[in-house]
């Protein structure tokens, strides 16, 4: 993104990290973000595996990993940008190998 939409050091705090492709001051929304993620996954992993993944998979993986490392529920919610504790209850779960400990 930095090559397509260069941002000066002074502007960095005011410009989204992942801007929309057409306008640099608008954030990248879910639809285009999902499309880009799918494209990258398909190129890297093939169509069959890419269909099994979604952009939210990254957040779920992060939440599960943080939980396994003993991170607090509030910290996991903040880092995954979840507003509702129900999201944490649904997605942050221990892996089978972590139950042993």
Secondary structure by P-SEA (a helix, b strand, c coil): cccccccccccccccccccccccccccccaaaaaaaaaaaaaacccaaaaaacccaaaaaaaaaaaaaacccaaaaaaaaccccccccccccccccccccc
